[in-house]
Amino acid sequence: MIGGVAVALVVAAALSQMPLFHRGGARASIPALNAALEPLRSDFNRDAGDVRLVMLIDPT
């Protein structure tokens, strides 16, 4: 129970820091991906050695 609440708080804190959820100011643009998943693939590979997170969000 406490572990689940802690995870939920960490996720909520991380999401609140994403530019997508900030009110006001300029919005970050979301790049379009081609069939080779560029620019996601090159950005992901460039950050090798760092912690990387890929989130797939479905509107339904």
Number of C-alpha atoms within 10 A of each C-alpha: 5 7 8 9 10 11 11 12 12 12 11 11 11 10 13 12 10 10 13 13 11 13 8 6 7 9 11 11 8 7 9 9 11 9 5 9 10 13 12 15 11 11 11 14 11 10 10 9 7 9 6 10 7 7 5 6 6 5 4 3
